[in-house]
Amino acid sequence: MRTTVRINDELLRRAKKRAMDEGRTLTSLIEDGLRLTLARSRSGRREEVVLPVSKATGGVRPGVDLNRFGDLEEVMDAS
């Protein structure tokens, strides 16, 4: 099938060079790119990432209010 698409000039230049370097047509390069993109999006789901949860105990130093920048600044300056 024939169709017309608009492609960024720089991207088209790079695609033509890649096709030439690989000894293939621009059409076959574009078709492979579309196949890869469509196959990837078909799976649709991303792998679930489980983030670690800290089991540390403790907390804020006595007298430090995390809502007051001045308290934090004093503690940092004392270190």
DSSP file (Angstrom, degrees, kcal/mol; ACC not computed):
  #  RESIDUE AA STRUCTURE BP1 BP2  ACC     N-H-->O    O-->H-N    N-H-->O    O-->H-N    TCO  KAPPA ALPHA  PHI   PSI    X-CA   Y-CA   Z-CA
    1    1 A M              0   0    0      0, 0.0     2,-0.4     0, 0.0     0, 0.0   0.000 360.0 360.0 360.0 143.4    0.0    0.0    0.0
    2    2 A R        +     0   0    0      2,-0.0     2,-0.3     0, 0.0     0, 0.0  -0.827 360.0 160.9-102.1 140.9    1.2    3.5   -0.7
    3    3 A T        -     0   0    0     -2,-0.4     2,-0.5     2,-0.0     0, 0.0  -0.968  32.7-124.2-151.2 165.1    0.8    6.3    1.7
    4    4 A T        +     0   0    0     -2,-0.3     2,-0.3     2,-0.0    -2,-0.0  -0.955  28.8 175.2-116.4 132.4    2.2    9.7    2.5
    5    5 A V        -     0   0    0     -2,-0.5     2,-0.5     2,-0.0    -2,-0.0  -0.952  28.6-126.8-131.6 153.9    3.7   10.7    5.8
    6    6 A R        -     0   0    0     -2,-0.3     2,-0.4     0, 0.0    -2,-0.0  -0.897  31.0-177.5-100.9 126.2    5.5   13.7    7.1
    7    7 A I        -     0   0    0     -2,-0.5     5,-0.1     2,-0.0    -2,-0.0  -0.977  35.1-100.8-127.3 136.6    8.8   13.0    8.7
    8    8 A N     >  -     0   0    0     -2,-0.4     4,-2.7     1,-0.1     5,-0.2  -0.254  34.2-124.3 -51.2 136.4   11.2   15.4   10.4
    9    9 A D  H  > S+     0   0    0      1,-0.2     4,-2.3     2,-0.2     5,-0.2   0.893 109.2  46.7 -55.8 -45.9   14.0   16.3    8.0
   10   10 A E  H  > S+     0   0    0      2,-0.2     4,-2.3     1,-0.2    -1,-0.2   0.903 112.8  49.5 -65.6 -41.3   16.8   15.2   10.3
   11   11 A L  H  > S+     0   0    0      1,-0.2     4,-2.4     2,-0.2    -2,-0.2   0.906 111.6  49.0 -64.2 -41.5   15.1   12.0   11.2
   12   12 A L  H  X S+     0   0    0     -4,-2.7     4,-2.6     2,-0.2    -2,-0.2   0.901 109.7  51.8 -64.6 -41.0   14.6   11.2    7.5
   13   13 A R  H  X S+     0   0    0     -4,-2.3     4,-2.1    -5,-0.2    -2,-0.2   0.929 112.5  45.6 -60.7 -45.3   18.2   11.9    6.8
   14   14 A R  H  X S+     0   0    0     -4,-2.3     4,-2.5     1,-0.2    -2,-0.2   0.889 112.4  51.2 -66.1 -38.8   19.3    9.6    9.5
   15   15 A A  H  X S+     0   0    0     -4,-2.4     4,-2.7     2,-0.2    -2,-0.2   0.914 109.8  49.4 -65.4 -43.1   16.9    6.9    8.4
   16   16 A K  H  X S+     0   0    0     -4,-2.6     4,-2.5     2,-0.2    -1,-0.2   0.910 112.0  48.9 -61.8 -42.2   18.1    7.0    4.8
   17   17 A K  H  X S+     0   0    0     -4,-2.1     4,-2.9    -5,-0.2    -2,-0.2   0.922 111.5  49.1 -64.4 -44.0   21.7    6.8    5.9
   18   18 A R  H  X S+     0   0    0     -4,-2.5     4,-2.0     2,-0.2    -2,-0.2   0.929 111.8  48.9 -61.0 -45.6   20.9    3.8    8.2
   19   19 A A  H  <>S+     0   0    0     -4,-2.7     5,-2.8     1,-0.2     4,-0.5   0.926 113.3  46.9 -60.3 -44.4   19.0    2.0    5.4
   20   20 A M  H ><5S+     0   0    0     -4,-2.5     3,-1.1     1,-0.2    -2,-0.2   0.924 110.9  51.6 -63.6 -44.9   21.9    2.7    3.0
   21   21 A D  H 3<5S+     0   0    0     -4,-2.9    -1,-0.2     1,-0.3    -2,-0.2   0.838 113.9  44.5 -60.9 -33.3   24.5    1.5    5.5
   22   22 A E  T 3<5S-     0   0    0     -4,-2.0    -1,-0.3    -5,-0.2    -2,-0.2   0.438 113.1-119.5 -91.6  -0.7   22.5   -1.7    6.1
   23   23 A G  T < 5S+     0   0    0     -3,-1.1     2,-0.3    -4,-0.5    -3,-0.2   0.889  74.4 112.2  66.5  40.1   21.9   -2.2    2.3
   24   24 A R      < -     0   0    0     -5,-2.8    -1,-0.2    -6,-0.1     2,-0.2  -0.813  69.5 -89.2-135.3 175.5   18.2   -2.1    2.5
   25   25 A T     >  -     0   0    0     -2,-0.3     4,-1.7     1,-0.1     5,-0.1  -0.504  27.8-122.8 -86.9 157.1   15.4    0.2    1.5
   26   26 A L  H  > S+     0   0    0      1,-0.2     4,-2.5     2,-0.2     5,-0.2   0.879 113.6  58.6 -61.1 -38.3   14.0    3.1    3.5
   27   27 A T  H  > S+     0   0    0      1,-0.2     4,-2.6     2,-0.2    -1,-0.2   0.916 104.8  48.1 -58.5 -45.2   10.6    1.4    3.3
   28   28 A S  H  > S+     0   0    0      1,-0.2     4,-2.2     2,-0.2    -1,-0.2   0.869 111.2  51.4 -67.3 -34.5   11.9   -1.8    4.9
   29   29 A L  H  X S+     0   0    0     -4,-1.7     4,-2.1     2,-0.2    -2,-0.2   0.932 112.1  45.8 -64.7 -46.0   13.5    0.2    7.7
   30   30 A I  H  X S+     0   0    0     -4,-2.5     4,-2.4     2,-0.2    -2,-0.2   0.905 111.7  52.3 -64.2 -42.2   10.3    2.1    8.4
   31   31 A E  H  X S+     0   0    0     -4,-2.6     4,-2.5     1,-0.2    -1,-0.2   0.916 109.5  49.0 -61.4 -43.4    8.2   -1.1    8.3
   32   32 A D  H  X S+     0   0    0     -4,-2.2     4,-2.5     1,-0.2    -1,-0.2   0.907 110.4  51.5 -62.7 -41.3   10.5   -2.7   10.9
   33   33 A G  H  X S+     0   0    0     -4,-2.1     4,-2.3     1,-0.2    -2,-0.2   0.908 111.0  47.4 -61.9 -42.6   10.3    0.3   13.1
   34   34 A L  H  X S+     0   0    0     -4,-2.4     4,-2.8     2,-0.2     5,-0.2   0.904 110.5  52.3 -65.6 -41.3    6.5    0.2   13.0
   35   35 A R  H  X S+     0   0    0     -4,-2.5     4,-2.5     2,-0.2     5,-0.2   0.933 111.0  47.4 -60.3 -45.4    6.4   -3.5   13.7
   36   36 A L  H  X S+     0   0    0     -4,-2.5     4,-2.2     2,-0.2    -2,-0.2   0.928 113.8  47.0 -61.2 -45.8    8.6   -3.0   16.8
   37   37 A T  H  X S+     0   0    0     -4,-2.3     4,-2.1     1,-0.2    -2,-0.2   0.914 114.3  46.3 -64.2 -43.8    6.5   -0.1   18.0
   38   38 A L  H  X S+     0   0    0     -4,-2.8     4,-1.3     2,-0.2    -1,-0.2   0.874 112.1  50.5 -68.8 -37.1    3.3   -1.9   17.5
   39   39 A A  H  X S+     0   0    0     -4,-2.5     4,-1.0    -5,-0.2    -1,-0.2   0.899 111.5  48.8 -66.4 -40.1    4.5   -5.1   19.1
   40   40 A R  H  X S+     0   0    0     -4,-2.2     4,-0.8     1,-0.2     3,-0.4   0.910 112.7  46.3 -67.3 -42.2    5.8   -3.2   22.2
   41   41 A S  H  < S+     0   0    0     -4,-2.1    -1,-0.2     1,-0.2    -2,-0.2   0.724 101.3  68.1 -75.2 -19.4    2.5   -1.3   22.6
   42   42 A R  H  < S+     0   0    0     -4,-1.3    -1,-0.2     1,-0.2    -2,-0.2   0.883  94.3  55.1 -67.0 -37.6    0.5   -4.5   22.2
   43   43 A S  H  < S+     0   0    0     -4,-1.0     2,-2.1    -3,-0.4    -1,-0.2   0.879  83.5 179.8 -63.4 -35.1    1.7   -5.9   25.5
   44   44 A G     <  +     0   0    0     -4,-0.8     2,-0.4     1,-0.1    -1,-0.2   0.025  41.3  97.0  69.0 -34.2    0.5   -2.7   27.0
   45   45 A R        -     0   0    0     -2,-2.1     2,-0.3    -3,-0.1    -1,-0.1  -0.709  61.7-145.6 -97.1 140.1    1.5   -3.5   30.6
   46   46 A R        -     0   0    0     -2,-0.4     2,-0.2     1,-0.1     3,-0.0  -0.700  35.6 -93.1 -94.4 153.8    4.6   -2.4   32.2
   47   47 A E        -     0   0    0     -2,-0.3     2,-0.2     1,-0.1    -1,-0.1  -0.453  44.8-114.5 -65.5 133.8    6.4   -4.5   34.7
   48   48 A E        -     0   0    0     -2,-0.2     2,-0.5     1,-0.0    -1,-0.1  -0.515  26.3-147.9 -72.8 134.8    5.3   -3.7   38.2
   49   49 A V        -     0   0    0     -2,-0.2     2,-0.7    -3,-0.0    -1,-0.0  -0.910   3.2-154.6-106.8 125.7    8.0   -2.2   40.4
   50   50 A V        -     0   0    0     -2,-0.5    -2,-0.0     0, 0.0     0, 0.0  -0.887  13.1-149.5-101.3 117.8    8.0   -3.0   44.0
   51   51 A L        -     0   0    0     -2,-0.7     2,-0.1     1,-0.1    -2,-0.0  -0.635  21.2-109.7 -87.6 142.5    9.8   -0.3   46.0
   52   52 A P        -     0   0    0      0, 0.0     2,-0.5     0, 0.0    -1,-0.1  -0.383  25.4-141.6 -70.2 148.7   11.5   -1.2   49.3
   53   53 A V        -     0   0    0     -2,-0.1     2,-0.1     2,-0.0     0, 0.0  -0.946  20.2-119.6-112.1 129.1   10.0    0.0   52.5
   54   54 A S        -     0   0    0     -2,-0.5     0, 0.0     1,-0.1     0, 0.0  -0.417  19.6-169.3 -68.9 138.1   12.3    1.1   55.2
   55   55 A K        +     0   0    0     -2,-0.1    -1,-0.1     2,-0.1     2,-0.0   0.195  43.6 132.3-108.3  12.8   12.2   -0.8   58.5
   56   56 A A        -     0   0    0      1,-0.1     2,-0.2     3,-0.0    -2,-0.0  -0.317  43.2-151.3 -66.1 146.2   14.3    1.8   60.3
   57   57 A T        +     0   0    0      2,-0.0     2,-0.5    -2,-0.0    -1,-0.1  -0.626  53.1  65.9-109.5 173.7   13.2    3.0   63.6
   58   58 A G        -     0   0    0     -2,-0.2     2,-0.3     2,-0.0    -2,-0.0  -0.958  56.3-159.7 119.4-133.8   13.8    6.3   65.2
   59   59 A G        -     0   0    0     -2,-0.5     2,-0.2     3,-0.0    -2,-0.0  -0.992  43.0 -10.3 150.0-153.9   12.5    9.5   63.9
   60   60 A V  S    S-     0   0    0     -2,-0.3     3,-0.1     1,-0.1    -2,-0.0  -0.504  73.6-100.6 -80.0 144.2   13.1   13.2   64.1
   61   61 A R    >   -     0   0    0     -2,-0.2     3,-1.9     1,-0.1    -1,-0.1  -0.318  52.3 -88.5 -59.4 146.0   15.6   14.5   66.7
   62   62 A P  T 3  S+     0   0    0      0, 0.0    -1,-0.1     0, 0.0     3,-0.1  -0.317 114.3  22.3 -58.0 136.9   13.8   16.0   69.8
   63   63 A G  T 3  S+     0   0    0      1,-0.2     2,-0.6    -3,-0.1    -2,-0.1   0.412  93.4 119.4  87.6  -2.0   13.0   19.7   69.3
   64   64 A V    <   -     0   0    0     -3,-1.9     2,-0.6     8,-0.0    -1,-0.2  -0.871  44.5-165.5-102.4 123.6   13.1   19.6   65.5
   65   65 A D    >   -     0   0    0     -2,-0.6     3,-2.4     3,-0.2     7,-0.3  -0.931  11.3-153.2-105.5 114.0    9.9   20.5   63.7
   66   66 A L  T 3  S+     0   0    0     -2,-0.6    -1,-0.1     1,-0.3     6,-0.0   0.668  94.1  62.2 -63.1 -15.9   10.1   19.4   60.1
   67   67 A N  T 3  S+     0   0    0      1,-0.1     2,-0.6     2,-0.0    -1,-0.3   0.524  93.5  72.6 -85.3  -5.8    7.7   22.2   59.1
   68   68 A R    X>  -     0   0    0     -3,-2.4     4,-1.4     1,-0.2     3,-0.6  -0.927  64.0-163.1-115.6 111.9   10.1   24.8   60.3
   69   69 A F  H 3> S+     0   0    0     -2,-0.6     4,-2.7     1,-0.2     5,-0.2   0.845  89.0  62.6 -59.7 -35.6   13.1   25.4   58.1
   70   70 A G  H 3> S+     0   0    0      1,-0.2     4,-2.3     2,-0.2    -1,-0.2   0.886 100.9  51.9 -59.4 -40.6   15.0   27.2   60.9
   71   71 A D  H <> S+     0   0    0     -3,-0.6     4,-1.9    -6,-0.3    -1,-0.2   0.927 112.2  45.9 -61.6 -45.1   14.9   24.0   63.1
   72   72 A L  H  X S+     0   0    0     -4,-1.4     4,-2.4    -7,-0.3    -2,-0.2   0.906 110.7  52.9 -64.4 -41.5   16.4   22.0   60.3
   73   73 A E  H  X S+     0   0    0     -4,-2.7     4,-2.5     1,-0.2    -1,-0.2   0.904 107.9  51.3 -62.1 -41.8   19.0   24.6   59.5
   74   74 A E  H  X S+     0   0    0     -4,-2.3     4,-1.8     2,-0.2    -1,-0.2   0.919 111.0  47.7 -61.4 -44.0   20.2   24.7   63.1
   75   75 A V  H  X S+     0   0    0     -4,-1.9     4,-0.9     1,-0.2    -2,-0.2   0.905 113.4  47.9 -65.2 -41.3   20.6   20.9   63.2
   76   76 A M  H  < S+     0   0    0     -4,-2.4     3,-0.5     1,-0.2    -2,-0.2   0.887 111.1  50.2 -67.9 -39.3   22.5   20.9   59.9
   77   77 A D  H  < S+     0   0    0     -4,-2.5    -1,-0.2     1,-0.2    -2,-0.2   0.834 106.8  55.8 -67.7 -31.5   24.8   23.7   61.0
   78   78 A A  H  <        0   0    0     -4,-1.8    -1,-0.2     1,-0.2    -2,-0.2   0.724 360.0 360.0 -73.7 -20.8   25.6   21.9   64.3
   79   79 A S     <        0   0    0     -4,-0.9    -1,-0.2    -3,-0.5    -2,-0.2   0.478 360.0 360.0 -75.8 360.0   26.7   18.8   62.4
